[in-house]
């Protein structure tokens, strides 16, 4: 499982005492806020309430290391806090000097015909359809289906056909990223997108992921207030979108 590798890399990366200032398992995002010599960094992970099996947690003392160690837990609450903590560490150390400050859909050139979208993300789907791509849109949560959405059970069958994949980074949380990468073996572009994709690009080298498109939180306190109020758009308004090549 890639989350197991991510947690080991994150723990090895930490080279100073990083203090957890705040954290929360909540909607729409789970978050962990840390602080070190370089300042503050906020890591988030999309909360998937439909996949919560039980409302409990084995973490007795909420430290950064304790969160990260649970990143590959079978308990979704622990796993969400673990990835949020990995993302916080990633955002603390991330180098954005080579980032492209563009929308993810701009990465796809006109030579690509068939695209898979993992997770029904209406703005991305709309933009891709406007450009004329042949789309497969997969979604696990029936509440997010529309007439043109396919069940994620069809990913195993159809992904070998596509030339590009734009995957919601929540596939790291639900544990499907490994399978998606294995099945999308003919894709020239495999992009993880969304706030959950704040992970360091170095962690993804050798995995077939080619790009990450995520958000750097620039107004931390304001973003946390919006998260506590349950506002997705308010959180994103305090962030800056970036795209990094792996």
BALOBA-1460 file (C-alpha; in Angstrom, 3 decimals):
// residues 246
<rec num="1" residu="x" x="0.000" y="0.000" z="0.000"/>
<rec num="2" residu="x" x="1.428" y="3.359" z="-1.026"/>
<rec num="3" residu="x" x="0.309" y="5.013" z="2.209"/>
<rec num="4" residu="x" x="2.699" y="2.730" z="4.073"/>
<rec num="5" residu="x" x="5.559" y="4.019" z="1.929"/>
<rec num="6" residu="x" x="4.411" y="7.628" z="2.326"/>
<rec num="7" residu="x" x="4.390" y="7.426" z="6.111"/>
<rec num="8" residu="x" x="7.913" y="5.981" z="6.228"/>
<rec num="9" residu="x" x="9.207" y="8.699" z="3.910"/>
<rec num="10" residu="x" x="7.479" y="11.444" z="5.920"/>
<rec num="11" residu="x" x="8.904" y="10.202" z="9.212"/>
<rec num="12" residu="x" x="12.422" y="10.051" z="7.710"/>
<rec num="13" residu="x" x="12.046" y="13.563" z="6.287"/>
<rec num="14" residu="x" x="11.377" y="15.278" z="9.606"/>
<rec num="15" residu="x" x="14.675" y="16.804" z="10.728"/>
<rec num="16" residu="x" x="13.489" y="19.077" z="13.542"/>
<rec num="17" residu="x" x="10.817" y="19.218" z="16.202"/>
<rec num="18" residu="x" x="7.511" y="20.007" z="14.527"/>
<rec num="19" residu="x" x="4.718" y="20.941" z="16.902"/>
<rec num="20" residu="x" x="1.066" y="20.117" z="16.281"/>
<rec num="21" residu="x" x="-0.822" y="23.367" z="16.862"/>
<rec num="22" residu="x" x="-4.287" y="22.193" z="15.873"/>
<rec num="23" residu="x" x="-6.088" y="19.248" z="14.282"/>
<rec num="24" residu="x" x="-9.585" y="18.049" z="13.538"/>
<rec num="25" residu="x" x="-11.410" y="15.143" z="11.958"/>
<rec num="26" residu="x" x="-14.355" y="16.939" z="10.403"/>
<rec num="27" residu="x" x="-16.276" y="17.982" z="7.311"/>
<rec num="28" residu="x" x="-15.465" y="18.777" z="4.582"/>
<rec num="29" residu="x" x="-11.781" y="18.141" z="5.414"/>
<rec num="30" residu="x" x="-9.707" y="16.608" z="8.152"/>
<rec num="31" residu="x" x="-6.713" y="18.839" z="8.904"/>
<rec num="32" residu="x" x="-3.472" y="18.993" z="10.865"/>
<rec num="33" residu="x" x="-1.629" y="22.259" z="11.522"/>
<rec num="34" residu="x" x="2.070" y="22.129" z="12.416"/>
<rec num="35" residu="x" x="4.758" y="24.680" z="13.188"/>
<rec num="36" residu="x" x="8.553" y="24.592" z="13.034"/>
<rec num="37" residu="x" x="11.499" y="26.879" z="12.345"/>
<rec num="38" residu="x" x="10.183" y="27.612" z="8.842"/>
<rec num="39" residu="x" x="6.759" y="28.658" z="10.078"/>
<rec num="40" residu="x" x="3.337" y="27.033" z="9.934"/>
<rec num="41" residu="x" x="2.005" y="24.471" z="7.461"/>
<rec num="42" residu="x" x="-1.520" y="23.140" z="7.058"/>
<rec num="43" residu="x" x="-2.220" y="19.672" z="5.676"/>
<rec num="44" residu="x" x="-5.692" y="18.450" z="4.781"/>
<rec num="45" residu="x" x="-7.384" y="15.246" z="3.661"/>
<rec num="46" residu="x" x="-10.912" y="14.917" z="2.345"/>
<rec num="47" residu="x" x="-13.232" y="13.300" z="4.876"/>
<rec num="48" residu="x" x="-15.265" y="10.395" z="3.467"/>
<rec num="49" residu="x" x="-18.148" y="9.944" z="5.934"/>
<rec num="50" residu="x" x="-19.804" y="7.269" z="3.806"/>
<rec num="51" residu="x" x="-16.820" y="4.981" z="4.431"/>
<rec num="52" residu="x" x="-16.545" y="5.312" z="8.203"/>
<rec num="53" residu="x" x="-16.901" y="1.856" z="9.691"/>
<rec num="54" residu="x" x="-16.715" y="2.816" z="13.339"/>
<rec num="55" residu="x" x="-16.315" y="6.004" z="15.322"/>
<rec num="56" residu="x" x="-13.304" y="5.227" z="17.466"/>
<rec num="57" residu="x" x="-9.603" y="5.976" z="17.510"/>
<rec num="58" residu="x" x="-6.598" y="4.205" z="19.021"/>
<rec num="59" residu="x" x="-4.462" y="7.361" z="19.257"/>
<rec num="60" residu="x" x="-3.971" y="8.155" z="22.928"/>
<rec num="61" residu="x" x="-1.629" y="11.128" z="22.589"/>
<rec num="62" residu="x" x="-2.124" y="13.344" z="19.499"/>
<rec num="63" residu="x" x="1.411" y="13.918" z="18.239"/>
<rec num="64" residu="x" x="2.594" y="14.365" z="14.678"/>
<rec num="65" residu="x" x="4.361" y="11.010" z="14.700"/>
<rec num="66" residu="x" x="1.315" y="9.243" z="16.168"/>
<rec num="67" residu="x" x="-0.877" y="10.638" z="13.387"/>
<rec num="68" residu="x" x="1.571" y="9.672" z="10.636"/>
<rec num="69" residu="x" x="1.960" y="6.147" z="11.994"/>
<rec num="70" residu="x" x="-1.796" y="5.611" z="11.469"/>
<rec num="71" residu="x" x="-1.733" y="6.659" z="7.792"/>
<rec num="72" residu="x" x="-2.242" y="3.068" z="6.618"/>
<rec num="73" residu="x" x="-4.702" y="2.106" z="9.357"/>
<rec num="74" residu="x" x="-7.874" y="0.222" z="8.412"/>
<rec num="75" residu="x" x="-9.718" y="2.776" z="10.550"/>
<rec num="76" residu="x" x="-10.753" y="5.601" z="8.207"/>
<rec num="77" residu="x" x="-10.596" y="8.245" z="10.950"/>
<rec num="78" residu="x" x="-7.013" y="7.341" z="11.782"/>
<rec num="79" residu="x" x="-6.101" y="7.088" z="8.110"/>
<rec num="80" residu="x" x="-7.525" y="10.552" z="7.378"/>
<rec num="81" residu="x" x="-5.614" y="12.159" z="10.246"/>
<rec num="82" residu="x" x="-2.509" y="10.271" z="9.135"/>
<rec num="83" residu="x" x="-2.643" y="11.561" z="5.565"/>
<rec num="84" residu="x" x="-3.461" y="15.085" z="6.739"/>
<rec num="85" residu="x" x="-0.337" y="14.919" z="8.929"/>
<rec num="86" residu="x" x="1.769" y="13.626" z="6.014"/>
<rec num="87" residu="x" x="0.413" y="16.489" z="3.926"/>
<rec num="88" residu="x" x="1.266" y="18.991" z="6.660"/>
<rec num="89" residu="x" x="4.867" y="17.730" z="6.691"/>
<rec num="90" residu="x" x="4.895" y="17.814" z="2.890"/>
<rec num="91" residu="x" x="3.656" y="21.395" z="2.790"/>
<rec num="92" residu="x" x="6.239" y="22.384" z="5.383"/>
<rec num="93" residu="x" x="9.097" y="21.150" z="3.203"/>
<rec num="94" residu="x" x="7.647" y="21.557" z="-0.302"/>
<rec num="95" residu="x" x="9.561" y="23.508" z="-2.949"/>
<rec num="96" residu="x" x="7.214" y="25.310" z="-5.338"/>
<rec num="97" residu="x" x="9.886" y="27.119" z="-7.350"/>
<rec num="98" residu="x" x="9.156" y="24.879" z="-10.367"/>
<rec num="99" residu="x" x="5.392" y="24.848" z="-9.924"/>
<rec num="100" residu="x" x="2.966" y="25.818" z="-12.649"/>
<rec num="101" residu="x" x="0.197" y="28.032" z="-11.330"/>
<rec num="102" residu="x" x="-2.464" y="26.646" z="-13.660"/>
<rec num="103" residu="x" x="-5.623" y="24.560" z="-13.578"/>
<rec num="104" residu="x" x="-5.047" y="20.832" z="-13.897"/>
<rec num="105" residu="x" x="-7.031" y="20.489" z="-17.130"/>
<rec num="106" residu="x" x="-4.486" y="22.676" z="-18.925"/>
<rec num="107" residu="x" x="-1.987" y="19.791" z="-18.786"/>
<rec num="108" residu="x" x="-3.880" y="17.739" z="-21.357"/>
<rec num="109" residu="x" x="-2.911" y="18.354" z="-24.969"/>
<rec num="110" residu="x" x="-5.082" y="17.818" z="-28.021"/>
<rec num="111" residu="x" x="-3.360" y="14.520" z="-28.923"/>
<rec num="112" residu="x" x="-5.157" y="12.840" z="-26.021"/>
<rec num="113" residu="x" x="-8.584" y="11.427" z="-26.848"/>
<rec num="114" residu="x" x="-9.851" y="9.279" z="-23.978"/>
<rec num="115" residu="x" x="-9.662" y="10.519" z="-20.363"/>
<rec num="116" residu="x" x="-10.730" y="8.935" z="-17.072"/>
<rec num="117" residu="x" x="-11.882" y="11.159" z="-14.228"/>
<rec num="118" residu="x" x="-11.745" y="9.381" z="-10.879"/>
<rec num="119" residu="x" x="-14.325" y="11.027" z="-8.651"/>
<rec num="120" residu="x" x="-17.133" y="13.110" z="-10.104"/>
<rec num="121" residu="x" x="-15.578" y="16.587" z="-9.988"/>
<rec num="122" residu="x" x="-18.059" y="18.813" z="-11.893"/>
<rec num="123" residu="x" x="-15.712" y="21.733" z="-12.711"/>
<rec num="124" residu="x" x="-13.069" y="19.384" z="-14.148"/>
<rec num="125" residu="x" x="-15.622" y="17.238" z="-15.970"/>
<rec num="126" residu="x" x="-17.263" y="20.323" z="-17.465"/>
<rec num="127" residu="x" x="-13.941" y="21.781" z="-18.621"/>
<rec num="128" residu="x" x="-12.848" y="18.493" z="-20.205"/>
<rec num="129" residu="x" x="-16.163" y="18.054" z="-22.014"/>
<rec num="130" residu="x" x="-15.928" y="21.591" z="-23.366"/>
<rec num="131" residu="x" x="-12.562" y="20.647" z="-24.883"/>
<rec num="132" residu="x" x="-14.066" y="17.622" z="-26.583"/>
<rec num="133" residu="x" x="-12.352" y="14.769" z="-24.745"/>
<rec num="134" residu="x" x="-14.009" y="11.339" z="-24.629"/>
<rec num="135" residu="x" x="-14.637" y="10.851" z="-20.904"/>
<rec num="136" residu="x" x="-15.183" y="8.070" z="-18.439"/>
<rec num="137" residu="x" x="-16.291" y="9.623" z="-15.130"/>
<rec num="138" residu="x" x="-16.142" y="7.187" z="-12.203"/>
<rec num="139" residu="x" x="-17.635" y="7.778" z="-8.767"/>
<rec num="140" residu="x" x="-17.876" y="5.567" z="-5.671"/>
<rec num="141" residu="x" x="-20.459" y="7.608" z="-3.744"/>
<rec num="142" residu="x" x="-23.963" y="7.113" z="-5.268"/>
<rec num="143" residu="x" x="-25.014" y="10.526" z="-3.901"/>
<rec num="144" residu="x" x="-22.608" y="12.125" z="-6.383"/>
<rec num="145" residu="x" x="-23.764" y="10.186" z="-9.437"/>
<rec num="146" residu="x" x="-25.472" y="11.783" z="-12.419"/>
<rec num="147" residu="x" x="-26.701" y="10.254" z="-15.672"/>
<rec num="148" residu="x" x="-23.222" y="10.156" z="-17.182"/>
<rec num="149" residu="x" x="-21.373" y="8.852" z="-14.120"/>
<rec num="150" residu="x" x="-20.075" y="5.295" z="-13.959"/>
<rec num="151" residu="x" x="-19.699" y="3.178" z="-10.849"/>
<rec num="152" residu="x" x="-16.105" y="2.839" z="-9.700"/>
<rec num="153" residu="x" x="-16.542" y="-0.928" z="-10.035"/>
<rec num="154" residu="x" x="-15.951" y="-0.410" z="-13.773"/>
<rec num="155" residu="x" x="-12.520" y="1.158" z="-13.284"/>
<rec num="156" residu="x" x="-10.779" y="-2.218" z="-13.343"/>
<rec num="157" residu="x" x="-12.311" y="-2.966" z="-16.735"/>
<rec num="158" residu="x" x="-12.067" y="0.404" z="-18.489"/>
<rec num="159" residu="x" x="-8.900" y="2.118" z="-17.228"/>
<rec num="160" residu="x" x="-6.520" y="0.249" z="-19.592"/>
<rec num="161" residu="x" x="-8.258" y="2.068" z="-22.478"/>
<rec num="162" residu="x" x="-7.479" y="5.637" z="-21.402"/>
<rec num="163" residu="x" x="-4.577" y="7.905" z="-22.312"/>
<rec num="164" residu="x" x="-4.905" y="10.220" z="-19.310"/>
<rec num="165" residu="x" x="-6.268" y="9.953" z="-15.775"/>
<rec num="166" residu="x" x="-7.349" y="12.839" z="-13.587"/>
<rec num="167" residu="x" x="-7.919" y="11.332" z="-10.152"/>
<rec num="168" residu="x" x="-9.267" y="12.952" z="-7.054"/>
<rec num="169" residu="x" x="-6.498" y="12.575" z="-4.500"/>
<rec num="170" residu="x" x="-9.088" y="11.093" z="-2.137"/>
<rec num="171" residu="x" x="-8.177" y="7.805" z="-3.863"/>
<rec num="172" residu="x" x="-5.253" y="7.787" z="-1.434"/>
<rec num="173" residu="x" x="-7.689" y="7.841" z="1.486"/>
<rec num="174" residu="x" x="-9.957" y="5.065" z="0.232"/>
<rec num="175" residu="x" x="-6.990" y="2.870" z="-0.690"/>
<rec num="176" residu="x" x="-7.652" y="2.599" z="-4.427"/>
<rec num="177" residu="x" x="-4.629" y="4.505" z="-5.760"/>
<rec num="178" residu="x" x="-2.520" y="1.350" z="-6.037"/>
<rec num="179" residu="x" x="-5.157" y="-0.375" z="-8.181"/>
<rec num="180" residu="x" x="-5.770" y="2.712" z="-10.343"/>
<rec num="181" residu="x" x="-2.081" y="3.000" z="-11.181"/>
<rec num="182" residu="x" x="-1.877" y="-0.686" z="-11.995"/>
<rec num="183" residu="x" x="-4.906" y="-0.636" z="-14.321"/>
<rec num="184" residu="x" x="-4.145" y="2.698" z="-16.047"/>
<rec num="185" residu="x" x="-0.953" y="1.215" z="-17.470"/>
<rec num="186" residu="x" x="-1.390" y="2.856" z="-20.880"/>
<rec num="187" residu="x" x="-1.995" y="6.388" z="-19.590"/>
<rec num="188" residu="x" x="0.621" y="8.983" z="-20.523"/>
<rec num="189" residu="x" x="-0.615" y="11.343" z="-17.826"/>
<rec num="190" residu="x" x="-1.779" y="10.334" z="-14.363"/>
<rec num="191" residu="x" x="-2.617" y="13.372" z="-12.291"/>
<rec num="192" residu="x" x="-3.692" y="13.529" z="-8.650"/>
<rec num="193" residu="x" x="-5.823" y="16.578" z="-8.021"/>
<rec num="194" residu="x" x="-7.468" y="18.331" z="-5.103"/>
<rec num="195" residu="x" x="-6.408" y="19.539" z="-1.653"/>
<rec num="196" residu="x" x="-5.799" y="15.952" z="-0.491"/>
<rec num="197" residu="x" x="-2.957" y="15.797" z="-3.022"/>
<rec num="198" residu="x" x="-0.663" y="18.056" z="-0.972"/>
<rec num="199" residu="x" x="1.819" y="15.201" z="-0.623"/>
<rec num="200" residu="x" x="5.423" y="15.845" z="-1.646"/>
<rec num="201" residu="x" x="6.030" y="14.920" z="-5.298"/>
<rec num="202" residu="x" x="9.166" y="13.017" z="-4.235"/>
<rec num="203" residu="x" x="6.951" y="10.533" z="-2.391"/>
<rec num="204" residu="x" x="5.274" y="9.637" z="-5.700"/>
<rec num="205" residu="x" x="8.354" y="8.987" z="-7.814"/>
<rec num="206" residu="x" x="8.346" y="5.546" z="-9.384"/>
<rec num="207" residu="x" x="4.572" y="5.110" z="-8.975"/>
<rec num="208" residu="x" x="3.409" y="6.157" z="-12.484"/>
<rec num="209" residu="x" x="1.810" y="9.313" z="-11.090"/>
<rec num="210" residu="x" x="3.079" y="12.053" z="-13.411"/>
<rec num="211" residu="x" x="1.668" y="15.222" z="-11.796"/>
<rec num="212" residu="x" x="0.049" y="16.542" z="-8.638"/>
<rec num="213" residu="x" x="-2.332" y="19.486" z="-8.703"/>
<rec num="214" residu="x" x="-3.136" y="20.763" z="-5.248"/>
<rec num="215" residu="x" x="-3.359" y="23.862" z="-3.042"/>
<rec num="216" residu="x" x="-0.830" y="25.760" z="-0.961"/>
<rec num="217" residu="x" x="-2.597" y="27.398" z="1.959"/>
<rec num="218" residu="x" x="-1.343" y="30.980" z="2.163"/>
<rec num="219" residu="x" x="-3.712" y="32.340" z="4.823"/>
<rec num="220" residu="x" x="-3.552" y="29.608" z="7.441"/>
<rec num="221" residu="x" x="-5.657" y="31.104" z="10.235"/>
<rec num="222" residu="x" x="-8.408" y="32.178" z="7.861"/>
<rec num="223" residu="x" x="-8.403" y="28.773" z="6.168"/>
<rec num="224" residu="x" x="-8.759" y="26.961" z="9.512"/>
<rec num="225" residu="x" x="-11.676" y="29.191" z="10.471"/>
<rec num="226" residu="x" x="-13.412" y="28.300" z="7.226"/>
<rec num="227" residu="x" x="-12.716" y="24.590" z="7.780"/>
<rec num="228" residu="x" x="-14.182" y="24.771" z="11.273"/>
<rec num="229" residu="x" x="-17.262" y="26.423" z="9.779"/>
<rec num="230" residu="x" x="-17.586" y="23.602" z="7.255"/>
<rec num="231" residu="x" x="-16.913" y="25.829" z="4.230"/>
<rec num="232" residu="x" x="-15.122" y="24.176" z="1.318"/>
<rec num="233" residu="x" x="-15.063" y="27.249" z="-0.921"/>
<rec num="234" residu="x" x="-13.930" y="29.468" z="1.936"/>
<rec num="235" residu="x" x="-10.964" y="27.179" z="2.538"/>
<rec num="236" residu="x" x="-9.971" y="27.123" z="-1.123"/>
<rec num="237" residu="x" x="-10.197" y="30.916" z="-1.317"/>
<rec num="238" residu="x" x="-7.354" y="31.098" z="1.222"/>
<rec num="239" residu="x" x="-5.145" y="28.838" z="-0.926"/>
<rec num="240" residu="x" x="-3.265" y="28.987" z="-4.208"/>
<rec num="241" residu="x" x="-3.534" y="26.238" z="-6.806"/>
<rec num="242" residu="x" x="-0.360" y="24.678" z="-8.185"/>
<rec num="243" residu="x" x="0.687" y="21.849" z="-10.496"/>
<rec num="244" residu="x" x="3.968" y="19.978" z="-10.045"/>
<rec num="245" residu="x" x="5.490" y="17.365" z="-12.300"/>
<rec num="246" residu="x" x="6.791" y="14.262" z="-10.564"/>
